[in-house]
Amino acid sequence: MYDMIVVVAKCACGYSVNATSASAFSVFTDLLETDFLHVYNLSSDIGWQRQEYNVTPQVARGTYGKKAELRNVVANPLNSSYDYAGSGALGGDPGLQLWVRGDSSDGMVEWA
């Protein structure tokens, strides 16, 4: 005999990022979910690709520009793949770390 599992949902076919009554209502059927608590290498473990690009203060139309650098995206996993709580391998809170560093002499704020 097989057990029967019943699921009740308004729409079991996907999810939306806005209210179903909104004029720009969209339903997505695919979901990308990542357990950053257990990722040791962003590129090889899960296939994420960090990006690097710059926006000068002139293009940003302000005092500061943006400098996205690879070193500002850091994996800080838990020490054991069996744990779901505790400090990360690099110390502090575990998970994906996105750093924003102080502005440099070229007026670019380094961020992830």
Biopython code that builds the backbone (N, CA, C, O; Angstrom):
import numpy as np
from Bio.PDB.StructureBuilder import StructureBuilder

atoms = [
    (1, "MET", "N", (0.834, -1.170, 0.000)),
    (1, "MET", "CA", (0.000, 0.000, 0.000)),
    (1, "MET", "C", (0.887, 1.244, 0.000)),
    (1, "MET", "O", (1.898, 1.286, 0.700)),
    (2, "TYR", "N", (0.515, 2.240, -0.772)),
    (2, "TYR", "CA", (1.270, 3.477, -0.862)),
    (2, "TYR", "C", (0.616, 4.565, -0.018)),
    (2, "TYR", "O", (-0.609, 4.639, 0.073)),
    (3, "ASP", "N", (1.445, 5.410, 0.598)),
    (3, "ASP", "CA", (0.926, 6.568, 1.320)),
    (3, "ASP", "C", (0.577, 7.651, 0.325)),
    (3, "ASP", "O", (1.281, 7.832, -0.668)),
    (4, "MET", "N", (-0.487, 8.364, 0.575)),
    (4, "MET", "CA", (-0.907, 9.434, -0.320)),
    (4, "MET", "C", (-0.610, 10.774, 0.344)),
    (4, "MET", "O", (-0.966, 10.988, 1.502)),
    (5, "ILE", "N", (0.031, 11.660, -0.378)),
    (5, "ILE", "CA", (0.342, 13.001, 0.116)),
    (5, "ILE", "C", (-0.505, 13.985, -0.663)),
    (5, "ILE", "O", (-0.484, 13.995, -1.894)),
    (6, "VAL", "N", (-1.250, 14.811, 0.049)),
    (6, "VAL", "CA", (-2.115, 15.801, -0.587)),
    (6, "VAL", "C", (-1.533, 17.179, -0.339)),
    (6, "VAL", "O", (-1.219, 17.535, 0.797)),
    (7, "VAL", "N", (-1.390, 17.953, -1.404)),
    (7, "VAL", "CA", (-0.870, 19.308, -1.308)),
    (7, "VAL", "C", (-1.948, 20.264, -1.770)),
    (7, "VAL", "O", (-2.549, 20.068, -2.827)),
    (8, "VAL", "N", (-2.196, 21.296, -0.985)),
    (8, "VAL", "CA", (-3.190, 22.289, -1.339)),
    (8, "VAL", "C", (-2.475, 23.619, -1.528)),
    (8, "VAL", "O", (-1.758, 24.079, -0.640)),
    (9, "ALA", "N", (-2.675, 24.232, -2.688)),
    (9, "ALA", "CA", (-2.045, 25.523, -2.969)),
    (9, "ALA", "C", (-2.919, 26.274, -3.955)),
    (9, "ALA", "O", (-3.658, 25.667, -4.730)),
    (10, "LYS", "N", (-2.832, 27.597, -3.924)),
    (10, "LYS", "CA", (-3.574, 28.389, -4.899)),
    (10, "LYS", "C", (-3.022, 28.142, -6.295)),
    (10, "LYS", "O", (-3.765, 28.115, -7.276)),
    (11, "CYS", "N", (-1.714, 27.965, -6.365)),
    (11, "CYS", "CA", (-1.088, 27.670, -7.657)),
    (11, "CYS", "C", (0.130, 26.811, -7.389)),
    (11, "CYS", "O", (1.155, 27.325, -6.940)),
    (12, "ALA", "N", (0.049, 25.541, -7.647)),
    (12, "ALA", "CA", (1.172, 24.638, -7.432)),
    (12, "ALA", "C", (2.138, 24.669, -8.617)),
    (12, "ALA", "O", (3.096, 23.897, -8.659)),
    (13, "CYS", "N", (1.887, 25.553, -9.571)),
    (13, "CYS", "CA", (2.697, 25.566, -10.784)),
    (13, "CYS", "C", (3.857, 26.559, -10.731)),
    (13, "CYS", "O", (4.667, 26.574, -11.658)),
    (14, "GLY", "N", (3.977, 27.390, -9.688)),
    (14, "GLY", "CA", (5.071, 28.347, -9.644)),
    (14, "GLY", "C", (4.908, 29.347, -8.528)),
    (14, "GLY", "O", (4.207, 29.094, -7.548)),
    (15, "TYR", "N", (5.555, 30.483, -8.677)),
    (15, "TYR", "CA", (5.499, 31.535, -7.671)),
    (15, "TYR", "C", (5.558, 32.878, -8.370)),
    (15, "TYR", "O", (5.934, 32.960, -9.539)),
    (16, "SER", "N", (5.188, 33.931, -7.659)),
    (16, "SER", "CA", (5.253, 35.268, -8.239)),
    (16, "SER", "C", (6.052, 36.175, -7.324)),
    (16, "SER", "O", (6.205, 35.892, -6.136)),
    (17, "VAL", "N", (6.563, 37.267, -7.878)),
    (17, "VAL", "CA", (7.325, 38.232, -7.095)),
    (17, "VAL", "C", (6.491, 39.473, -6.772)),
    (17, "VAL", "O", (6.981, 40.398, -6.125)),
    (18, "ASN", "N", (5.255, 39.494, -7.212)),
    (18, "ASN", "CA", (4.350, 40.603, -6.900)),
    (18, "ASN", "C", (2.936, 40.055, -6.700)),
    (18, "ASN", "O", (2.688, 38.870, -6.924)),
    (19, "ALA", "N", (2.031, 40.902, -6.288)),
    (19, "ALA", "CA", (0.659, 40.470, -6.011)),
    (19, "ALA", "C", (-0.033, 39.996, -7.284)),
    (19, "ALA", "O", (0.201, 40.528, -8.369)),
    (20, "THR", "N", (-0.877, 39.002, -7.136)),
    (20, "THR", "CA", (-1.578, 38.478, -8.309)),
    (20, "THR", "C", (-2.555, 39.488, -8.891)),
    (20, "THR", "O", (-3.004, 39.331, -10.026)),
    (21, "SER", "N", (-2.889, 40.527, -8.124)),
    (21, "SER", "CA", (-3.781, 41.571, -8.640)),
    (21, "SER", "C", (-3.015, 42.698, -9.347)),
    (21, "SER", "O", (-3.634, 43.601, -9.909)),
    (22, "ALA", "N", (-1.691, 42.656, -9.324)),
    (22, "ALA", "CA", (-0.883, 43.701, -9.963)),
    (22, "ALA", "C", (-0.973, 43.604, -11.482)),
    (22, "ALA", "O", (-1.162, 42.519, -12.030)),
    (23, "SER", "N", (-0.836, 44.742, -12.157)),
    (23, "SER", "CA", (-0.917, 44.743, -13.625)),
    (23, "SER", "C", (0.265, 44.019, -14.253)),
    (23, "SER", "O", (0.154, 43.504, -15.365)),
    (24, "ALA", "N", (1.396, 43.975, -13.554)),
    (24, "ALA", "CA", (2.592, 43.308, -14.073)),
    (24, "ALA", "C", (2.784, 41.956, -13.395)),
    (24, "ALA", "O", (3.912, 41.570, -13.089)),
    (25, "PHE", "N", (1.703, 41.246, -13.164)),
    (25, "PHE", "CA", (1.760, 39.945, -12.505)),
    (25, "PHE", "C", (2.511, 38.942, -13.366)),
    (25, "PHE", "O", (2.221, 38.798, -14.553)),
    (26, "SER", "N", (3.474, 38.249, -12.769)),
    (26, "SER", "CA", (4.253, 37.242, -13.486)),
    (26, "SER", "C", (4.362, 35.985, -12.633)),
    (26, "SER", "O", (4.509, 36.067, -11.414)),
    (27, "VAL", "N", (4.290, 34.844, -13.263)),
    (27, "VAL", "CA", (4.461, 33.571, -12.575)),
    (27, "VAL", "C", (5.735, 32.921, -13.093)),
    (27, "VAL", "O", (5.953, 32.816, -14.300)),
    (28, "PHE", "N", (6.574, 32.487, -12.155)),
    (28, "PHE", "CA", (7.812, 31.804, -12.499)),
    (28, "PHE", "C", (7.674, 30.338, -12.100)),
    (28, "PHE", "O", (7.160, 30.030, -11.025)),
    (29, "THR", "N", (8.126, 29.447, -12.952)),
    (29, "THR", "CA", (8.000, 28.031, -12.658)),
    (29, "THR", "C", (9.322, 27.398, -12.251)),
    (29, "THR", "O", (9.346, 26.244, -11.823)),
    (30, "ASP", "N", (10.415, 28.129, -12.376)),
    (30, "ASP", "CA", (11.725, 27.619, -11.985)),
    (30, "ASP", "C", (12.248, 28.422, -10.808)),
    (30, "ASP", "O", (11.976, 29.617, -10.692)),
    (31, "LEU", "N", (12.992, 27.768, -9.943)),
    (31, "LEU", "CA", (13.538, 28.411, -8.766)),
    (31, "LEU", "C", (14.982, 27.979, -8.603)),
    (31, "LEU", "O", (15.290, 26.790, -8.677)),
    (32, "LEU", "N", (15.865, 28.933, -8.383)),
    (32, "LEU", "CA", (17.266, 28.639, -8.113)),
    (32, "LEU", "C", (17.507, 28.928, -6.639)),
    (32, "LEU", "O", (17.464, 30.081, -6.210)),
    (33, "GLU", "N", (17.758, 27.892, -5.875)),
    (33, "GLU", "CA", (17.977, 28.034, -4.438)),
    (33, "GLU", "C", (19.353, 27.489, -4.098)),
    (33, "GLU", "O", (19.726, 26.407, -4.551)),
    (34, "THR", "N", (20.102, 28.231, -3.308)),
    (34, "THR", "CA", (21.456, 27.826, -2.964)),
    (34, "THR", "C", (21.634, 27.822, -1.449)),
    (34, "THR", "O", (21.278, 28.790, -0.776)),
    (35, "ASP", "N", (22.174, 26.753, -0.923)),
    (35, "ASP", "CA", (22.476, 26.641, 0.501)),
    (35, "ASP", "C", (23.892, 27.168, 0.722)),
    (35, "ASP", "O", (24.854, 26.400, 0.701)),
    (36, "PHE", "N", (24.017, 28.471, 0.931)),
    (36, "PHE", "CA", (25.332, 29.083, 1.091)),
    (36, "PHE", "C", (26.002, 28.704, 2.407)),
    (36, "PHE", "O", (27.178, 29.014, 2.602)),
    (37, "LEU", "N", (25.289, 28.047, 3.310)),
    (37, "LEU", "CA", (25.908, 27.599, 4.551)),
    (37, "LEU", "C", (26.893, 26.461, 4.322)),
    (37, "LEU", "O", (27.770, 26.220, 5.151)),
    (38, "HIS", "N", (26.750, 25.756, 3.191)),
    (38, "HIS", "CA", (27.587, 24.595, 2.925)),
    (38, "HIS", "C", (28.339, 24.688, 1.598)),
    (38, "HIS", "O", (28.735, 23.660, 1.050)),
    (39, "VAL", "N", (28.541, 25.885, 1.075)),
    (39, "VAL", "CA", (29.280, 26.077, -0.179)),
    (39, "VAL", "C", (30.706, 26.504, 0.160)),
    (39, "VAL", "O", (30.920, 27.520, 0.820)),
    (40, "TYR", "N", (31.673, 25.719, -0.297)),
    (40, "TYR", "CA", (33.075, 26.008, 0.004)),
    (40, "TYR", "C", (33.760, 26.751, -1.132)),
    (40, "TYR", "O", (34.662, 27.552, -0.885)),
    (41, "ASN", "N", (33.356, 26.505, -2.357)),
    (41, "ASN", "CA", (33.924, 27.183, -3.516)),
    (41, "ASN", "C", (32.771, 27.593, -4.424)),
    (41, "ASN", "O", (32.087, 26.740, -4.989)),
    (42, "LEU", "N", (32.557, 28.899, -4.564)),
    (42, "LEU", "CA", (31.397, 29.388, -5.309)),
    (42, "LEU", "C", (31.375, 28.915, -6.757)),
    (42, "LEU", "O", (30.311, 28.587, -7.282)),
    (43, "SER", "N", (32.530, 28.875, -7.406)),
    (43, "SER", "CA", (32.569, 28.519, -8.828)),
    (43, "SER", "C", (32.433, 27.029, -9.078)),
    (43, "SER", "O", (31.641, 26.613, -9.924)),
    (44, "SER", "N", (33.195, 26.219, -8.354)),
    (44, "SER", "CA", (33.195, 24.788, -8.662)),
    (44, "SER", "C", (32.094, 24.015, -7.940)),
    (44, "SER", "O", (31.608, 23.017, -8.473)),
    (45, "ASP", "N", (31.684, 24.444, -6.741)),
    (45, "ASP", "CA", (30.676, 23.695, -5.996)),
    (45, "ASP", "C", (29.271, 23.865, -6.574)),
    (45, "ASP", "O", (28.508, 22.902, -6.646)),
    (46, "ILE", "N", (28.930, 25.084, -6.985)),
    (46, "ILE", "CA", (27.554, 25.331, -7.420)),
    (46, "ILE", "C", (27.453, 26.025, -8.768)),
    (46, "ILE", "O", (26.348, 26.213, -9.277)),
    (47, "GLY", "N", (28.565, 26.406, -9.352)),
    (47, "GLY", "CA", (28.535, 27.012, -10.677)),
    (47, "GLY", "C", (28.193, 28.492, -10.708)),
    (47, "GLY", "O", (27.914, 29.025, -11.782)),
    (48, "TRP", "N", (28.205, 29.178, -9.565)),
    (48, "TRP", "CA", (27.984, 30.619, -9.566)),
    (48, "TRP", "C", (29.200, 31.302, -10.178)),
    (48, "TRP", "O", (30.330, 30.854, -9.979)),
    (49, "GLN", "N", (28.984, 32.352, -10.899)),
    (49, "GLN", "CA", (30.074, 33.101, -11.521)),
    (49, "GLN", "C", (30.084, 34.517, -10.945)),
    (49, "GLN", "O", (29.175, 35.306, -11.204)),
    (50, "ARG", "N", (31.116, 34.831, -10.164)),
    (50, "ARG", "CA", (31.238, 36.187, -9.634)),
    (50, "ARG", "C", (31.557, 37.126, -10.786)),
    (50, "ARG", "O", (32.202, 36.722, -11.754)),
    (51, "GLN", "N", (31.114, 38.372, -10.693)),
    (51, "GLN", "CA", (31.347, 39.337, -11.762)),
    (51, "GLN", "C", (32.105, 40.539, -11.243)),
    (51, "GLN", "O", (32.014, 40.890, -10.067)),
    (52, "GLU", "N", (32.847, 41.158, -12.126)),
    (52, "GLU", "CA", (33.618, 42.348, -11.788)),
    (52, "GLU", "C", (33.336, 43.419, -12.839)),
    (52, "GLU", "O", (33.443, 43.173, -14.040)),
    (53, "TYR", "N", (32.976, 44.602, -12.368)),
    (53, "TYR", "CA", (32.761, 45.719, -13.291)),
    (53, "TYR", "C", (32.857, 47.028, -12.529)),
    (53, "TYR", "O", (32.752, 47.051, -11.303)),
    (54, "ASN", "N", (33.057, 48.125, -13.264)),
    (54, "ASN", "CA", (33.231, 49.440, -12.671)),
    (54, "ASN", "C", (32.257, 50.443, -13.280)),
    (54, "ASN", "O", (31.906, 50.352, -14.457)),
    (55, "VAL", "N", (31.827, 51.396, -12.463)),
    (55, "VAL", "CA", (31.026, 52.529, -12.912)),
    (55, "VAL", "C", (31.701, 53.767, -12.350)),
    (55, "VAL", "O", (31.743, 53.942, -11.132)),
    (56, "THR", "N", (32.223, 54.613, -13.192)),
    (56, "THR", "CA", (32.936, 55.803, -12.737)),
    (56, "THR", "C", (31.985, 56.800, -12.085)),
    (56, "THR", "O", (30.780, 56.743, -12.328)),
    (57, "PRO", "N", (32.509, 57.725, -11.250)),
    (57, "PRO", "CA", (31.637, 58.745, -10.656)),
    (57, "PRO", "C", (30.889, 59.565, -11.712)),
    (57, "PRO", "O", (29.744, 59.960, -11.494)),
    (58, "GLN", "N", (31.529, 59.818, -12.845)),
    (58, "GLN", "CA", (30.887, 60.586, -13.911)),
    (58, "GLN", "C", (29.685, 59.837, -14.488)),
    (58, "GLN", "O", (28.625, 60.428, -14.697)),
    (59, "VAL", "N", (29.848, 58.549, -14.743)),
    (59, "VAL", "CA", (28.761, 57.744, -15.302)),
    (59, "VAL", "C", (27.657, 57.564, -14.251)),
    (59, "VAL", "O", (26.474, 57.540, -14.592)),
    (60, "ALA", "N", (28.042, 57.438, -12.972)),
    (60, "ALA", "CA", (27.069, 57.278, -11.898)),
    (60, "ALA", "C", (26.380, 58.604, -11.555)),
    (60, "ALA", "O", (25.435, 58.631, -10.765)),
    (61, "ARG", "N", (26.856, 59.700, -12.151)),
    (61, "ARG", "CA", (26.314, 61.044, -11.931)),
    (61, "ARG", "C", (26.290, 61.413, -10.450)),
    (61, "ARG", "O", (25.283, 61.888, -9.925)),
    (62, "GLY", "N", (27.421, 61.181, -9.796)),
    (62, "GLY", "CA", (27.498, 61.503, -8.373)),
    (62, "GLY", "C", (28.933, 61.668, -7.929)),
    (62, "GLY", "O", (29.852, 61.724, -8.746)),
    (63, "THR", "N", (29.111, 61.746, -6.625)),
    (63, "THR", "CA", (30.437, 61.931, -6.045)),
    (63, "THR", "C", (31.273, 60.666, -6.140)),
    (63, "THR", "O", (32.489, 60.733, -6.319)),
    (64, "TYR", "N", (30.626, 59.515, -6.022)),
    (64, "TYR", "CA", (31.345, 58.247, -5.997)),
    (64, "TYR", "C", (30.898, 57.330, -7.132)),
    (64, "TYR", "O", (29.760, 57.385, -7.599)),
    (65, "GLY", "N", (31.827, 56.495, -7.553)),
    (65, "GLY", "CA", (31.515, 55.447, -8.510)),
    (65, "GLY", "C", (31.433, 54.114, -7.790)),
    (65, "GLY", "O", (31.539, 54.056, -6.565)),
    (66, "LYS", "N", (31.243, 53.024, -8.560)),
    (66, "LYS", "CA", (31.152, 51.680, -7.994)),
    (66, "LYS", "C", (32.227, 50.808, -8.614)),
    (66, "LYS", "O", (32.430, 50.817, -9.828)),
    (67, "LYS", "N", (32.908, 50.061, -7.771)),
    (67, "LYS", "CA", (33.925, 49.128, -8.238)),
    (67, "LYS", "C", (33.585, 47.752, -7.667)),
    (67, "LYS", "O", (33.886, 47.473, -6.507)),
    (68, "ALA", "N", (32.964, 46.897, -8.468)),
    (68, "ALA", "CA", (32.623, 45.542, -8.030)),
    (68, "ALA", "C", (33.832, 44.652, -8.284)),
    (68, "ALA", "O", (34.263, 44.481, -9.425)),
    (69, "GLU", "N", (34.369, 44.092, -7.214)),
    (69, "GLU", "CA", (35.569, 43.269, -7.327)),
    (69, "GLU", "C", (35.300, 41.842, -6.850)),
    (69, "GLU", "O", (34.478, 41.620, -5.961)),
    (70, "LEU", "N", (35.994, 40.888, -7.445)),
    (70, "LEU", "CA", (35.815, 39.479, -7.099)),
    (70, "LEU", "C", (36.134, 39.216, -5.634)),
    (70, "LEU", "O", (35.507, 38.356, -5.015)),
    (71, "ARG", "N", (37.090, 39.934, -5.071)),
    (71, "ARG", "CA", (37.495, 39.697, -3.686)),
    (71, "ARG", "C", (36.412, 40.092, -2.684)),
    (71, "ARG", "O", (36.513, 39.759, -1.504)),
    (72, "ASN", "N", (35.379, 40.796, -3.140)),
    (72, "ASN", "CA", (34.311, 41.235, -2.260)),
    (72, "ASN", "C", (33.167, 40.229, -2.155)),
    (72, "ASN", "O", (32.186, 40.482, -1.456)),
    (73, "VAL", "N", (33.282, 39.089, -2.844)),
    (73, "VAL", "CA", (32.281, 38.016, -2.762)),
    (73, "VAL", "C", (32.996, 36.804, -2.167)),
    (73, "VAL", "O", (33.844, 36.191, -2.815)),
    (74, "VAL", "N", (32.641, 36.464, -0.918)),
    (74, "VAL", "CA", (33.389, 35.465, -0.159)),
    (74, "VAL", "C", (32.443, 34.396, 0.391)),
    (74, "VAL", "O", (31.429, 34.716, 1.011)),
    (75, "ALA", "N", (32.780, 33.134, 0.161)),
    (75, "ALA", "CA", (32.042, 32.034, 0.774)),
    (75, "ALA", "C", (32.576, 31.826, 2.181)),
    (75, "ALA", "O", (33.787, 31.740, 2.380)),
    (76, "ASN", "N", (31.680, 31.745, 3.157)),
    (76, "ASN", "CA", (32.054, 31.498, 4.552)),
    (76, "ASN", "C", (31.175, 30.355, 5.084)),
    (76, "ASN", "O", (30.258, 30.587, 5.872)),
    (77, "PRO", "N", (31.464, 29.127, 4.648)),
    (77, "PRO", "CA", (30.604, 27.997, 5.012)),
    (77, "PRO", "C", (30.793, 27.566, 6.465)),
    (77, "PRO", "O", (31.763, 27.941, 7.123)),
    (78, "LEU", "N", (29.852, 26.779, 6.938)),
    (78, "LEU", "CA", (30.001, 26.139, 8.242)),
    (78, "LEU", "C", (31.140, 25.126, 8.165)),
    (78, "LEU", "O", (31.465, 24.643, 7.080)),
    (79, "ASN", "N", (31.739, 24.806, 9.291)),
    (79, "ASN", "CA", (32.893, 23.894, 9.306)),
    (79, "ASN", "C", (32.539, 22.473, 8.899)),
    (79, "ASN", "O", (33.392, 21.754, 8.379)),
    (80, "SER", "N", (31.307, 22.056, 9.122)),
    (80, "SER", "CA", (30.901, 20.689, 8.806)),
    (80, "SER", "C", (29.657, 20.706, 7.924)),
    (80, "SER", "O", (28.768, 21.536, 8.115)),
    (81, "SER", "N", (29.594, 19.810, 6.976)),
    (81, "SER", "CA", (28.418, 19.724, 6.116)),
    (81, "SER", "C", (27.210, 19.176, 6.869)),
    (81, "SER", "O", (26.094, 19.202, 6.352)),
    (82, "TYR", "N", (27.424, 18.683, 8.080)),
    (82, "TYR", "CA", (26.329, 18.154, 8.895)),
    (82, "TYR", "C", (25.722, 19.216, 9.817)),
    (82, "TYR", "O", (24.658, 18.998, 10.396)),
    (83, "ASP", "N", (26.399, 20.375, 9.954)),
    (83, "ASP", "CA", (25.930, 21.428, 10.857)),
    (83, "ASP", "C", (25.012, 22.404, 10.135)),
    (83, "ASP", "O", (25.135, 22.617, 8.929)),
    (84, "TYR", "N", (24.092, 22.992, 10.889)),
    (84, "TYR", "CA", (23.230, 24.051, 10.370)),
    (84, "TYR", "C", (23.243, 25.267, 11.287)),
    (84, "TYR", "O", (22.395, 26.151, 11.162)),
    (85, "ALA", "N", (24.202, 25.316, 12.209)),
    (85, "ALA", "CA", (24.344, 26.456, 13.107)),
    (85, "ALA", "C", (25.802, 26.560, 13.526)),
    (85, "ALA", "O", (26.549, 25.583, 13.463)),
    (86, "GLY", "N", (26.198, 27.742, 13.951)),
    (86, "GLY", "CA", (27.554, 27.958, 14.422)),
    (86, "GLY", "C", (28.264, 29.014, 13.597)),
    (86, "GLY", "O", (27.660, 29.665, 12.745)),
    (87, "SER", "N", (29.545, 29.176, 13.856)),
    (87, "SER", "CA", (30.359, 30.155, 13.136)),
    (87, "SER", "C", (30.818, 29.593, 11.806)),
    (87, "SER", "O", (30.946, 28.380, 11.636)),
    (88, "GLY", "N", (31.064, 30.491, 10.864)),
    (88, "GLY", "CA", (31.595, 30.090, 9.573)),
    (88, "GLY", "C", (33.061, 29.719, 9.669)),
    (88, "GLY", "O", (33.715, 30.018, 10.668)),
    (89, "ALA", "N", (33.579, 29.074, 8.644)),
    (89, "ALA", "CA", (34.974, 28.648, 8.617)),
    (89, "ALA", "C", (35.937, 29.834, 8.738)),
    (89, "ALA", "O", (37.051, 29.678, 9.237)),
    (90, "LEU", "N", (35.512, 31.015, 8.285)),
    (90, "LEU", "CA", (36.345, 32.216, 8.377)),
    (90, "LEU", "C", (36.027, 33.034, 9.623)),
    (90, "LEU", "O", (36.578, 34.118, 9.816)),
    (91, "GLY", "N", (35.129, 32.509, 10.479)),
    (91, "GLY", "CA", (34.688, 33.232, 11.666)),
    (91, "GLY", "C", (33.428, 34.027, 11.363)),
    (91, "GLY", "O", (33.104, 34.265, 10.200)),
    (92, "GLY", "N", (32.736, 34.427, 12.384)),
    (92, "GLY", "CA", (31.527, 35.221, 12.212)),
    (92, "GLY", "C", (30.373, 34.422, 11.643)),
    (92, "GLY", "O", (30.390, 33.191, 11.644)),
    (93, "ASP", "N", (29.369, 35.135, 11.157)),
    (93, "ASP", "CA", (28.174, 34.498, 10.611)),
    (93, "ASP", "C", (28.505, 33.710, 9.351)),
    (93, "ASP", "O", (29.236, 34.202, 8.492)),
    (94, "PRO", "N", (27.977, 32.494, 9.229)),
    (94, "PRO", "CA", (28.231, 31.687, 8.034)),
    (94, "PRO", "C", (27.354, 32.124, 6.874)),
    (94, "PRO", "O", (26.343, 32.801, 7.060)),
    (95, "GLY", "N", (27.754, 31.730, 5.680)),
    (95, "GLY", "CA", (26.975, 32.006, 4.479)),
    (95, "GLY", "C", (27.778, 32.827, 3.488)),
    (95, "GLY", "O", (29.000, 32.927, 3.596)),
    (96, "LEU", "N", (27.099, 33.400, 2.544)),
    (96, "LEU", "CA", (27.732, 34.226, 1.525)),
    (96, "LEU", "C", (27.977, 35.618, 2.086)),
    (96, "LEU", "O", (27.062, 36.249, 2.613)),
    (97, "GLN", "N", (29.211, 36.098, 1.973)),
    (97, "GLN", "CA", (29.548, 37.442, 2.436)),
    (97, "GLN", "C", (29.722, 38.349, 1.228)),
    (97, "GLN", "O", (30.465, 38.027, 0.300)),
    (98, "LEU", "N", (29.034, 39.485, 1.244)),
    (98, "LEU", "CA", (29.169, 40.505, 0.207)),
    (98, "LEU", "C", (29.740, 41.746, 0.882)),
    (98, "LEU", "O", (29.080, 42.357, 1.722)),
    (99, "TRP", "N", (30.950, 42.114, 0.522)),
    (99, "TRP", "CA", (31.660, 43.195, 1.188)),
    (99, "TRP", "C", (31.483, 44.519, 0.469)),
    (99, "TRP", "O", (31.415, 44.566, -0.759)),
    (100, "VAL", "N", (31.411, 45.596, 1.243)),
    (100, "VAL", "CA", (31.493, 46.959, 0.728)),
    (100, "VAL", "C", (32.644, 47.600, 1.477)),
    (100, "VAL", "O", (32.634, 47.659, 2.707)),
    (101, "ARG", "N", (33.635, 48.080, 0.741)),
    (101, "ARG", "CA", (34.824, 48.657, 1.369)),
    (101, "ARG", "C", (34.816, 50.174, 1.174)),
    (101, "ARG", "O", (34.129, 50.684, 0.289)),
    (102, "GLY", "N", (35.569, 50.885, 1.989)),
    (102, "GLY", "CA", (35.617, 52.345, 1.918)),
    (102, "GLY", "C", (36.094, 52.852, 0.574)),
    (102, "GLY", "O", (36.752, 52.134, -0.179)),
    (103, "ASP", "N", (35.753, 54.110, 0.280)),
    (103, "ASP", "CA", (36.139, 54.665, -1.017)),
    (103, "ASP", "C", (37.649, 54.826, -1.107)),
    (103, "ASP", "O", (38.319, 55.080, -0.105)),
    (104, "SER", "N", (38.167, 54.679, -2.294)),
    (104, "SER", "CA", (39.603, 54.803, -2.526)),
    (104, "SER", "C", (39.906, 56.166, -3.141)),
    (104, "SER", "O", (39.004, 56.982, -3.335)),
    (105, "SER", "N", (41.144, 56.400, -3.438)),
    (105, "SER", "CA", (41.570, 57.713, -3.943)),
    (105, "SER", "C", (40.967, 58.052, -5.307)),
    (105, "SER", "O", (40.940, 59.220, -5.694)),
    (106, "ASP", "N", (40.479, 57.035, -6.049)),
    (106, "ASP", "CA", (39.895, 57.315, -7.365)),
    (106, "ASP", "C", (38.396, 57.588, -7.307)),
    (106, "ASP", "O", (37.753, 57.718, -8.349)),
    (107, "GLY", "N", (37.821, 57.679, -6.086)),
    (107, "GLY", "CA", (36.404, 57.985, -5.935)),
    (107, "GLY", "C", (35.498, 56.798, -6.202)),
    (107, "GLY", "O", (34.297, 56.970, -6.414)),
    (108, "MET", "N", (36.056, 55.592, -6.194)),
    (108, "MET", "CA", (35.272, 54.385, -6.465)),
    (108, "MET", "C", (35.043, 53.645, -5.151)),
    (108, "MET", "O", (36.001, 53.377, -4.425)),
    (109, "VAL", "N", (33.799, 53.310, -4.833)),
    (109, "VAL", "CA", (33.465, 52.529, -3.652)),
    (109, "VAL", "C", (33.483, 51.069, -4.064)),
    (109, "VAL", "O", (32.763, 50.662, -4.976)),
    (110, "GLU", "N", (34.310, 50.282, -3.387)),
    (110, "GLU", "CA", (34.452, 48.861, -3.710)),
    (110, "GLU", "C", (33.313, 48.083, -3.069)),
    (110, "GLU", "O", (33.088, 48.183, -1.863)),
    (111, "TRP", "N", (32.603, 47.317, -3.868)),
    (111, "TRP", "CA", (31.457, 46.564, -3.384)),
    (111, "TRP", "C", (31.335, 45.272, -4.127)),
    (111, "TRP", "O", (32.045, 45.032, -5.104)),
    (112, "ALA", "N", (30.422, 44.423, -3.664)),
    (112, "ALA", "CA", (30.195, 43.130, -4.306)),
    (112, "ALA", "C", (29.102, 43.253, -5.321)),
    (112, "ALA", "O", (28.756, 42.271, -5.977)),
]
sb = StructureBuilder()
sb.init_structure("model")
sb.init_model(0)
sb.init_chain("A")
sb.init_seg("    ")
for serial, (resi, resn, name, xyz) in enumerate(atoms, 1):
    if name == "N":
        sb.init_residue(resn, " ", resi, " ")
    sb.init_atom(name, np.array(xyz, "f"), 0.0, 1.0, " ", f" {name:<3s}", serial, name[0])
structure = sb.get_structure()
